[in-house]
């Protein structure tokens, strides 16, 4: 039980050392992730359509 309490205390001490990002940093990072995800999805969708069209031409 002592080890568990010590672990919790050390974890809390380490979390106090963390420099948390600001709200603006988080929002800009989320925007980048969403835009990147949409772009990759569009590219993969285009590749899928082109491959499907190519397969239908062959068969």
Secondary structure, DSSP 8 states (H G I E B T S, - for coil): -HHHHHHHHHHHHHHHH-----HHHHHHHHHHHHHHHHHHHHHHHHHHHHHHHHHHHH-
